[in-house]
Amino acid sequence: MTTLGTGVLRIRHWLRVHPLALDGALALAVLVAMIIGSFADPNGHNGPTFGTRTPAASSLFLMVLGALALVWRRRSPMAVLAATGALTVVELVMVDPPAPVVMSAVIALYTVAARTDRPTTWRVGLLTMAALTAAAMFFGSAPWYSQQNLGIFAWTGMAGAAGDAVRSRRAFVDAIRERAERAERTREEEARRRVAEERLRIARDLHDVVAHHIALVNVQAGVAAHVMDKRPDQAKQALAHVREASRSALNELRATVGLLRQSGDPAAPTEPAPGLAVLGELVETVRQAGLPVEVACDAGQCPQLPAAVDLAAYRVIQEALTNVRKHAGAGARAEVSVVRVGATAEIMVLDNGRGTSDSASAGDTGGGHGLLGMRERVTALGGTLTAGPRYGGGFRVHAILPVKARAQEPDQPGAASRTGENA
């Protein structure tokens, strides 16, 4: 059974690739049917009888021409219909008894209906039905009310209707296929968009983690190298800060990469994503690196925020303090404030630095991505971020975050890790 099905599929594929061969086979089958029908007498006592009449040579010639025209029915359906219709009219008018040359016209009318639109099918079909039926009624040897004439009318009408039905079904199938392909393309585009958004989110998180901690490591390593000979105790303290900062960087990187694990991978770290609850640890780390920082929150305690907003606020403060430490210059001080105002939370980071020789401001110049990452993170939640120099010196970073983030994340402590990282 499997071999038979495979053979049928191969034959259908070959015929689809070679349509002229299929039309040639159809023309041969129609010719055989017309020749067999020409030997039948439709006026017998008990219905059509065979062997009582023989087709004339002219009828055979017209039947061959009609079948031969069907070979080009796909290329020129209108021309083939006109040719077969003309041959049918000639047969009905000039030959007695007539042979069934009308079969070729029926096939040609079906082809026109199947390959054109419905208005064309109606016009051409009605014209063909009227012309062939009138020729049979007025010029045929049988009476005008004979079943042969009614048969011509019926067969031409059914050919037009069948062709129109096939065309409609083919258009319906093509529409379904196009809709499925469009849906597939939409799914692929959506998947690519989500992958791009996820890559951007991971890039932002990695930048926030690496830039902050590596900047602290770089500063403390420079301090240790500078005082190693004269003040070894201070150098030892700086190296301890380097170790602490590197450990924190590794822990945050491990937590970030753990979110990328698949379901079958080993269990990811369960530590919650950083937020304002650990802002004190962040500030203390920056102070140990030599940057004085003052923190101001509502009632001395940072407000409780949804996980996504909490992570974004923490990252904004982390990146802003990192930029101050890198670019504000010696003797700079920073101020951090987190205030909840109605349905928004405002984060402000100020410094009084004058910049260093390699940077004119606390912004990410020279190809950095800190400010860009902060702005993208805040904008993704429906907030706004402004950053720029202050009047009289220093730099200002101001972020306004909606308490109900645009990203629909569940505001539950147990979901803080994965929900926060999806912001």
C-alpha positions, 0 to 999 in steps of 0.5 A, spaced: 500 500 500 505 504 501 509 503 495 502 504 491 501 511 494 508 513 493 507 511 486 501 515 485 504 521 488 510 521 483 505 520 477 502 526 480 508 530 481 510 529 474 504 531 471 504 537 475 511 539 472 509 537 465 502 540 464 502 539 456 503 531 457 497 531 462 493 535 456 495 531 451 493 525 455 486 528 456 485 530 449 487 523 447 481 520 452 476 525 449 478 523 442 476 516 444 470 518 447 468 522 441 469 516 437 466 511 441 460 516 442 459 517 434 458 509 433 452 510 438 445 511 435 441 516 440 434 514 437 434 507 438 427 504 441 430 502 447 435 508 448 442 509 445 444 503 440 451 501 438 453 498 431 447 501 427 451 507 424 458 509 422 461 516 423 463 520 416 470 521 414 468 529 415 466 527 423 472 523 424 476 529 421 472 534 426 473 530 432 481 529 431 481 537 430 477 538 436 481 533 441 488 536 438 485 543 440 485 541 447 492 540 448 493 548 448 487 549 453 491 551 459 495 556 454 490 559 450 483 557 454 479 562 450 482 561 443 481 553 444 474 554 446 472 558 440 476 553 436 472 547 439 465 551 439 466 553 431 468 545 430 461 543 434 457 548 430 460 546 423 458 539 425 451 540 427 450 544 421 453 540 415 454 533 418 448 528 419 447 524 423 452 529 427 458 526 431 459 528 439 464 534 437 461 538 442 465 534 448 471 538 446 467 544 447 465 542 454 472 541 456 474 547 453 468 551 457 470 548 463 477 550 462 475 557 461 471 557 467 476 554 472 482 559 469 478 566 469 474 570 474 466 569 475 464 575 471 467 572 465 465 565 466 458 567 466 458 571 460 462 566 456 458 560 459 451 563 457 454 565 450 457 558 449 450 555 451 446 559 447 450 559 441 451 551 441 444 550 443 441 554 438 445 551 432 443 544 434 435 546 434 435 550 428 440 546 424 440 539 426 437 533 423 433 532 430 427 536 432 428 542 436 425 539 442 430 532 442 434 530 448 440 531 444 439 538 444 437 539 451 443 535 453 448 540 449 444 545 453 445 541 460 452 539 459 455 546 457 451 549 463 454 543 468 461 545 465 461 552 466 458 551 473 464 545 475 469 550 472 467 555 477 467 551 483 474 548 482 476 555 481 473 557 487 476 552 491 483 553 488 482 560 490 480 558 497 485 553 498 490 558 496 488 563 501 488 558 507 495 557 504 497 564 504 494 565 511 498 560 514 505 562 511 503 569 513 502 567 520 508 563 520 512 569 518 509 573 523 511 567 528 518 568 526 518 575 526 516 575 533 521 570 535 526 574 532 524 580 536 523 577 542 530 574 542 533 581 540 529 584 546 532 578 550 539 580 548 539 587 549 536 586 556 542 581 558 547 586 555 544 591 559 544 587 565 552 585 564 554 592 563 551 594 569 554 589 573 561 589 570 562 596 569 560 598 576 564 592 579 570 592 575 571 600 575 571 599 583 576 594 582 580 598 577 580 604 582 582 600 588 588 596 584 590 603 583 590 605 590 594 599 592 599 599 587 600 607 589 601 606 596 604 598 596 611 601 598 610 606 603 603 604 606 602 597 606 596 596 611 592 601 606 594 597 600 592 591 604 585 594 605 585 596 598 586 589 596 581 586 600 576 591 597 578 588 590 577 581 592 570 583 595 568 587 589 570 581 584 566 577 589 560 581 588 561 581 580 562 574 580 555 573 584 551 577 580 554 574 573 552 568 576 545 570 578 544 573 571 547 567 567 543 562 571 536 565 568 539 563 561 539 556 563 534 551 560 529 547 564 533 541 564 539 544 566 542 544 573 538 549 578 540 556 577 542 560 583 536 562 588 538 569 590 533 575 589 535 580 584 538 586 586 534 592 589 533 598 593 533 593 599 541 592 598 542 599 596 546 600 603 551 595 601 552 598 594 553 605 597 558 602 602 562 599 596 562 605 593 564 609 599 570 604 600 572 605 593 573 613 596 567 616 593 563 620 599 555 618 598 549 621 601 543 617 601 536 620 602 529 616 602 522 617 604 522 617 612 529 614 612 527 608 608 527 607 601 520 605 598 517 598 597 516 598 589 514 592 584 520 587 582 521 590 575 521 597 578 525 596 584 531 593 579 531 598 574 531 603 580 537 600 583 541 599 576 540 606 575 543 608 581 549 603 580 550 606 573 550 613 575 555 612 581 559 608 577 560 614 572 561 619 578 567 614 580 570 614 573 569 621 571 567 626 576 575 627 578 578 627 585 574 630 591 567 629 588 561 627 592 555 624 590 548 624 593 542 619 592 535 620 593 529 615 592 522 618 593 515 616 591 511 621 589 504 618 588 504 613 582 511 614 580 518 613 584 523 619 582 531 617 583 536 622 583 543 622 583 547 628 583 555 630 584 559 636 584 565 633 580 569 637 575 571 631 570 577 628 569 582 629 563 579 623 559 572 625 560 568 631 560 562 629 564 559 623 568 556 621 562 558 615 558 563 618 552 567 615 548 563 609 546 560 607 553 553 604 553 551 606 561 547 612 559 544 608 553 542 602 558 539 606 563 535 610 558 532 603 555 531 600 562 527 606 564 523 607 558 521 599 557 517 600 564 514 607 561 518 612 565 523 617 563 530 619 564 534 625 563 541 626 564 546 632 563 551 637 567 548 641 573 549 649 573 555 650 577 559 644 575 557 636 576 552 632 573 545 630 574 541 623 573 534 624 574 529 618 573 522 617 573 519 610 574 511 608 574 510 604 580 505 600 576 510 598 570 508 597 563 511 590 563 506 586 566 510 583 572 507 579 578 508 584 584 510 578 589 517 577 593 517 570 591 518 572 583 523 577 584 529 574 581 526 572 574 521 578 574 526 583 576 531 580 570 525 581 565 524 588 566 
